[in-house]
Amino acid sequence: MKKIIVIGGGVIGCAVARELSRYEAEIILLEGGVDVAEGASKANSAIVHAGFDAKPGTMKAKLNVEGVKMYPRLCAEVGAPYGQPGAMVLAFTPEERPTIEKLYEQGIQNGVEQLRIIERDEILALEPNTNPDVECALLAPTSGLTCPYELTYALADHAAVNGVNFVMNARVNGIRKDGEGFVLATEKGEMHAELVVNCAGMGSGELHNQLSSRKVRLIPRKGEYYLLDHELPLLFTRTMFQCPSKMGKGVLVSPTLHGNTILGPTAEDIDDATDVSTTREALALVNERSRMTWPGLTLRNVITTFAGIRAHEENGDFIIGAVEGCPGAYETVGVESPGLSSAPAIAEMLAGQIAGENALPLKPEWKPAPVRKKPFYAMSLEERVEAVKEDANYGALVCRCEQVTEAEIRAAIRRPVGATTIDGVKRRTRAGMGRCQGGFCSPRVLEILAEELGIDPTQVTKGGGKSNLLVSTIAQAMGKEDA
Ligand SMILES: Cc1cc2nc3c(=O)[nH]c(=O)nc-3n(C[C@H](O)[C@H](O)[C@H](O)COP(=O)(O)OP(=O)(O)OC[C@H]3O[C@@H](n4cnc5c(N)ncnc54)[C@H](O)[C@@H]3O)c2cc1C
């Protein structure tokens, strides 16, 4: 069996690993972070773009339009959230109308269906909270929504039940060709593989440059957001874009699949690809731009702010396929937006290429994705009663804001690629995602993690590294017990 190492556990690496797990091969996924979905895949707008924004003829356009069509089936297969509320791109002045017309034409060329240009009255009838000064809009009914980290976890679980070995905290610091295969210098020691697939997001450029003489340059492009509480009823049912600029799709106002409203992102090129801090200036811009779409916006319902980093390749398109001049190496580089939308198509295309070029046989059996129970918050009263009868831990509510039970937290830790941190539990179950942002439930989540993982509570971290919440027991701190 060929040994394949996939580098990076974002939505792309996990989707590629899942597709490769259909074939006979020994597959290892190395993730530099403490969990999968630690990069751009945990902090983005969550839009499954219809596909009118990408320039016709580009990889972005092709894979976006193919990907969006694959979403409903993929999400049903792996148990990830998906919805198709549609989207609008708003023009506020007659000068912006040609941009809407250009997006429409581009969409038609890319093969996007059901696109229409609509005028003020129809916009206000469909989305009554829109700024009445709006001029016209592009209506895209095929635009969808997912939850990017829940999708990534579901893809990872499906890959894991089909034999992919996930290794966290295993950053690849160097890679070189060695005869027929590769030697990887990782945080877990040296590793060898016959085939490598570089899906390292912001880290993919550096690895590419170690393997290829045709160098690439990735520019970290930061986007900042506000997230509003779902206590506020949704005032927009569709994703509301504004006209794009050369930096991207602009600031949107959008529902999430969990009933929150998201505002953002900004687009700023920065030097430090790890800087996910939010800033007063960028958030002020998000507020100002969002009010253009939604004049009634107040920030009273903001429950958190966050930032994500786009891996922008200076030539602007995805680089996907075999690494030029380096047989056995494959890559996904510069996968900025619409990377989430394109993920299913990228994975199918790349895994197919790898299998074809390396004669990997299909497995006789590809196991289905593990089935997870409906979340407690979505259950009817009758379903809740049944769930508690089956497992008394469904009767212990840990996160009051998001109605998450102890049973679900334990199940999230026990998943094939399970949570090992408080953030990992939060993103898999929503415990800590609500109004109090984990203020009430974190101590209990920490206790459950320590029990399930068989570690001391002081070893539990918020999000890996040195983010431990506890330093010692009170007795230890007072010198009454050995630390
Ligand atoms: C602000 C913002 C908004 C966006 N909005 C949308 C949207 O609405 N719709 C859409 O389609 N797309 C959107 N995108 C793009 C989308 O998020 C990305 O295309 C997608 O998440 C990229 O996934 P990835 O797996 O390539 O990268 P990542 O999710 O960044 O994953 C890469 C992984 O590799 C790991 N890694 C890095 N270097 C190494 C190394 N040397 N060794 C081991 N592991 C390593 C990282 O820790 C990380 O987990 C947005 C992006 C941003 C930032």
The ligand as a Gaussian input file, in Angstrom:
#p B3LYP/6-31G(d) Opt

LIG

0 1
 C      -12.556000      36.122000       6.449000
 C      -12.812000      34.963000       5.553000
 C      -14.060000      34.773000       4.970000
 C      -14.298000      33.724000       4.118000
 N      -15.561000      33.484000       3.672000
 C      -15.797000      32.432000       2.866000
 C      -17.117000      32.125000       2.442000
 O      -18.086000      32.721000       2.895000
 N      -17.280000      31.134000       1.543000
 C      -16.227000      30.437000       1.026000
 O      -16.439000      29.609000       0.158000
 N      -14.977000      30.652000       1.474000
 C      -14.741000      31.607000       2.397000
 N      -13.490000      31.830000       2.869000
 C      -12.402000      30.956000       2.418000
 C      -12.376000      29.645000       3.192000
 O      -12.485000      29.882000       4.572000
 C      -11.067000      28.956000       2.869000
 O      -10.949000      28.837000       1.488000
 C      -10.973000      27.564000       3.476000
 O      -11.325000      27.557000       4.826000
 C       -9.544000      27.087000       3.292000
 O       -9.415000      25.850000       3.888000
 P       -7.974000      25.203000       4.011000
 O       -8.185000      23.841000       4.548000
 O       -7.242000      25.370000       2.743000
 O       -7.196000      26.132000       5.039000
 P       -7.260000      26.201000       6.652000
 O       -8.627000      26.072000       7.169000
 O       -6.492000      27.408000       7.008000
 O       -6.488000      24.886000       7.050000
 C       -5.108000      24.732000       6.901000
 C       -4.632000      23.913000       8.086000
 O       -3.259000      23.613000       7.891000
 C       -2.591000      23.689000       9.125000
 N       -1.198000      23.949000       8.817000
 C       -0.634000      25.082000       8.327000
 N        0.672000      24.917000       8.132000
 C        0.950000      23.645000       8.513000
 C        2.139000      22.879000       8.538000
 N        3.306000      23.383000       8.113000
 N        2.075000      21.611000       9.012000
 C        0.882000      21.074000       9.434000
 N       -0.273000      21.758000       9.428000
 C       -0.228000      23.029000       8.963000
 C       -3.293000      24.824000       9.853000
 O       -3.136000      24.714000      11.256000
 C       -4.735000      24.654000       9.404000
 O       -5.478000      23.880000      10.309000
 C      -13.239000      32.846000       3.776000
 C      -11.992000      33.007000       4.384000
 C      -11.796000      34.020000       5.301000
 C      -10.503000      34.115000       6.017000

